[in-house]
Amino acid sequence: MKQINNGDELLNVLEALSNPYRLKIISILFNKRTYVSQLARELAISRPLLYLHLKKLEEAGLVTGQHEVATDGKTMKYYELNTFHIPLDEQFITQMSSSLTVKPKKERGE
């Protein structure tokens, strides 16, 4: 199960979940692991765009991709959902906020 250990990880997960396509990907993968082309068809988006969304979810630790060789010799990348639970309440946010990395204005470009 995906554990969130600090504020930066929480922020990373919330950013990954802040897109309707990524939420739909999680919904599809909740039911079954699926290969990239099938996901693209179900979402009616291009594979390059899908890969961008999958990369964000993978970086947050919410999904995992794995290459497999089909019986016809084609390599297909399957994705599956990693189990996660986010107890998103005021106590958890307060706890995690103390470990957030906040960049100075100069580094943020302000």
C-alpha positions in Angstrom: 0.0 0.0 0.0 1.2 3.5 -0.9 2.3 5.3 2.3 2.5 9.1 2.5 5.3 10.0 4.9 5.7 13.7 4.5 4.1 16.9 3.1 6.0 16.8 -0.2 4.7 13.3 -0.9 1.1 14.3 0.0 1.4 17.3 -2.4 2.8 15.1 -5.2 -0.1 12.6 -4.8 -2.7 15.4 -4.7 -1.2 17.0 -7.8 -1.3 13.6 -9.6 -5.0 13.3 -8.6 -5.9 16.8 -9.7 -6.8 15.9 -13.3 -10.0 14.3 -14.6 -8.1 11.9 -17.0 -5.9 10.7 -14.2 -8.9 10.1 -12.0 -10.5 8.1 -14.9 -7.3 6.1 -15.3 -7.5 5.2 -11.6 -11.1 4.2 -12.0 -10.3 1.9 -15.0 -7.3 0.3 -13.3 -9.3 -0.3 -10.1 -11.3 -2.9 -12.0 -8.4 -4.5 -13.9 -4.9 -4.0 -15.1 -4.9 -2.8 -18.6 -2.4 -2.2 -21.4 -1.7 1.2 -22.8 -3.5 1.0 -26.1 -6.7 -0.3 -24.4 -6.5 2.6 -21.9 -6.1 5.1 -24.7 -9.1 3.7 -26.5 -11.3 3.7 -23.3 -10.3 7.3 -22.6 -10.4 8.4 -26.3 -7.0 10.2 -26.0 -3.8 9.8 -27.8 -1.1 7.4 -26.5 1.5 10.2 -26.0 -1.0 12.2 -23.9 -1.9 9.0 -22.0 1.8 8.4 -21.3 2.1 11.9 -19.8 -0.7 11.2 -17.4 0.6 7.7 -16.5 4.0 9.1 -15.8 2.6 11.6 -13.3 0.6 8.8 -11.6 3.6 6.5 -11.6 5.9 9.2 -10.1 3.3 9.6 -7.3 3.4 5.8 -6.7 -0.2 5.4 -7.5 0.3 3.1 -10.6 2.9 0.6 -11.8 3.8 -0.2 -15.4 5.3 -3.5 -16.6 6.3 -4.7 -20.0 5.0 -8.1 -21.1 5.5 -10.1 -24.3 2.2 -11.3 -25.9 1.8 -14.7 -27.6 2.3 -13.0 -31.0 5.7 -11.6 -29.9 4.5 -8.0 -29.4 5.7 -6.2 -26.3 2.8 -4.5 -24.4 3.0 -2.3 -21.4 0.4 -3.1 -18.7 -0.5 -0.8 -15.9 -2.0 -1.6 -12.6 -3.2 0.4 -9.7 -1.2 0.4 -6.4 -3.4 0.2 -3.3 -3.5 3.5 -1.5 -5.5 5.2 1.3 -5.3 8.9 2.0 -6.9 10.0 5.3 -7.5 13.5 4.1 -8.7 15.4 7.1 -7.5 18.5 9.0 -5.3 16.5 11.4 -3.5 14.7 8.6 -2.9 17.9 6.6 -1.6 19.7 9.7 0.7 16.8 10.4 2.0 16.7 6.8 2.3 20.5 6.4 5.2 20.6 8.9 7.4 18.6 6.5 6.6 20.6 3.4 9.6 22.0 1.5 8.8 25.6 0.8 11.2 27.3 -1.7 12.2 31.0 -1.1 10.5 33.5 -3.4 13.7 33.9 -5.4 13.8 30.2 -6.4 10.0 30.3 -7.3 10.6 33.1 -9.7 8.5 35.6 -7.9 
